Amino acid sequence: MNGGPGTSGKLGGGLLVAGTTSDAGKSVVTAGICRWLVRQGVRVAPFKAQNMSLNSFVTREGAEIGRAQAMQAAAARVEPTALMNPVLLKPGGDRTSQVVLLGKPVGELSARGYHAGRQEQLLGTVTDCLAELRRTHDAVICEGAGSPAEINLRRTDIVNMGIARAARLPVVVVGDIDRGGVFASFFGTTALLSKEDQALVAGYLVNKFRGDVTLLEPGLDMLRTLTGRPTLGVLPYRHGLGIDEEDGLAVSLRGAVRESVVAPPHGADVLRVAVCAVPLMSNFTDVDALAAEPGVVVRFVDRAEELADADLVVLPGTRGTVRALAWLRERGLADALARRAAEGRPVLGICGGFQMLGEHIDDEVESKAGAVSGLGLLPVRVRFAADKTLARPVGEALGEPVEGYEIHHGVAEVTGGDEEFLDGCRVGSVWGTHWHGSLESDGFRRAFLRRVAADAGRAFVPAPDTRFGTLREEQLDLLGDLVEEHADTAALLRLIEEGVPEGLPFVPPGAP
């Protein structure tokens, strides 16, 4: 490879994975390429200049980045850092987002304010981060966002063709054939780019194909004739490949594990988990580890009636605690949760969900609503601070070691409870903590599920051998297998090592 750690001044190779649309498969293809490369002995890192997501992660140095980039770092077998996702936008409403720069929040901006100038100012920062990664790795696989052909946003783009142009990266465009129209999408995406941008588009990758690939080949040949660019692979549709992406509920590991785990419940009963799908829900991946357990059925709900047969109700995190609290009350879910608590039926609140279970919230930061009454199910008072807590705590609960991560403005004062619980508390069968990711600790998860099953009166027994980390590794290996077996890896390697091919033709009409 070109460059690598210890190579004075030299940059490693690079590639940008763009997409015809959002959710075309950019995140998983990037992860798959990272896993394939690291298995070849290549020192590789992921990169996404700008990510918009409510699913985030805390690195060991205390920086907040998108969970997709943390997942891609795991695929590359490297520790995630803020360099891998220098700009993270966390929506707080229809028109505003918190801007997280190099892992730390720097303010709230409207979409108009961001695209009107702030975004362009960040191009130097993101190119510096990419250059640093390329100086310390053999290869950096970059992920785009949305579509590179969003011509209304091209002037301020720093994540698609903007970063590709700045760093002179070859671009591979991914299209989801399962949605239909993939040939038109490839052609139209290319034809809407300027001549200078088109000169970087080196080929296409078809994603989620079902059927006989020989039936697709005439279309791929015609696409090459029309655009002068090859298709570098046709990745088949595979069930059970959902991993941490950005915001789509359909793509998290919980669905993948539920499809792939065929073992029956270890005990006589299943355990039903209902997750309240609150507005601005964040880090819903917390429940993936529950769904990894044979016999645990996880579903997302938004009606009070759907809590009736649940053995455990989870209130997840949210970027709008006060807004989510009002939503619970409007839908009758708040009353249903109060009835559950009175009956001794299990409830777990995580981060924003923990805050909602408390007695009182004072918020002059997130919602600016001031004093608001919580659900009153835990003896906790919450005050929102201007500074965000970003941490990777380690502790013990239910006699088992636990690791987690914290991302919150709310500072909780716990004034009582039956027992301390991961810096939060428990009262009866109501549990609350600010710790995300705690359920990924296998021993703790099994101990918690045993308590839930006992309180719910279910003859559910956690399987003794479920290893969440192992399941996640298996998912990443499957992604690597897809790339290795169904992509033109020799062509991908040439792009990464040698850069943009010369003489790529222009496809009219180009950007207006």
C-alpha angles and dihedrals in degrees: 000000000000112000124340138165114337094017103132111237094336122127124223121232124279146193134188118219107205128176139218088229142358111287092021087134103270094138096050094041090051090050091047093052090048092052092046091050096047089051086057090056095258118145099229136172133189124232137188115176095203129012129184109203145126090211106087140158137209118236122216091261089056100258124141117228136159116285089231090064091046088052091049090050088054088051088053090045092235132121112262117244137180089256089072093062109018095171122043121176116201112193115227097177141343094297110019136066137183109243114221111193120192089344099311129094113248101177148296122288135181117236089249092050092049096049092040094071117315093082094054090050089059096057092090091051095051094045089051090052092049091048091051091052091048091051091055101038137051091232140008119204110204126201123213127210130239107329129329088221095069089123093182089065102036096102092062098032116134100159107052125026090351093067091035091056094043093050097031093237126170111239129219115193118214121206129190105227091184088074092052130234095070096146093051089046093053093045095043093047091053096042093052093057124092120255090257093051094044089056088070098049103100103172151318139266121206112215132199098014118175122195139014111350092205088070088058097049098083089057092048090051091051090048090055091049091050097045106021089233130113129231104240097200148344109226113202124231110263127187116223099033098116113129137159107310129150118287110324114119090207095063107056124110093252091075092044094052092045089055096044102041108084098170114118121236111294091225133037096274139049120230117231118212121191117196115199106232095219122183115276089013111191134194093007084161085087088088095052091090090055091054089050089069116092108245097023113117115197124193136166116235139185103180130079091228090062091065093061098088097031117119091198130021118202123202102199132202123285139186088224111049096168093043091049090049091055089048091054090052095046092053097044091247092119091059091046090053091050090052090050091052092049090051093049094246116150124265126172123195119195122195105312088017089055090050092052091053090059130092102248140015125197107192122174092144115051104026097004086221094134117208115015130170116240127212090275096225096121130041094244134126118198128203119185113228127202091233117072120230110232113175146142103219125190123198147124134270133171088006094300133105115254135192125191146145134241129217114168147117093206116097112205125212108198109204101178144330139152092275142350114262122191093320088315128072149244128231113183105311095339114103129184136182141155090221117112118197096025092126090063087073099095101209093046092047092053092047091049093048091051089055092047092049091050093049091045093048093238126145089224119144121188114235109254096222107048109127112187094193090053092051090051091050090051090054091051091048090053089055090050090049091053092054094043094048103036108027129075093252093177090058092046091051091051090053092049094047103034103029130217116004116239123247102025104169127242116248111208143262094030125186114334 
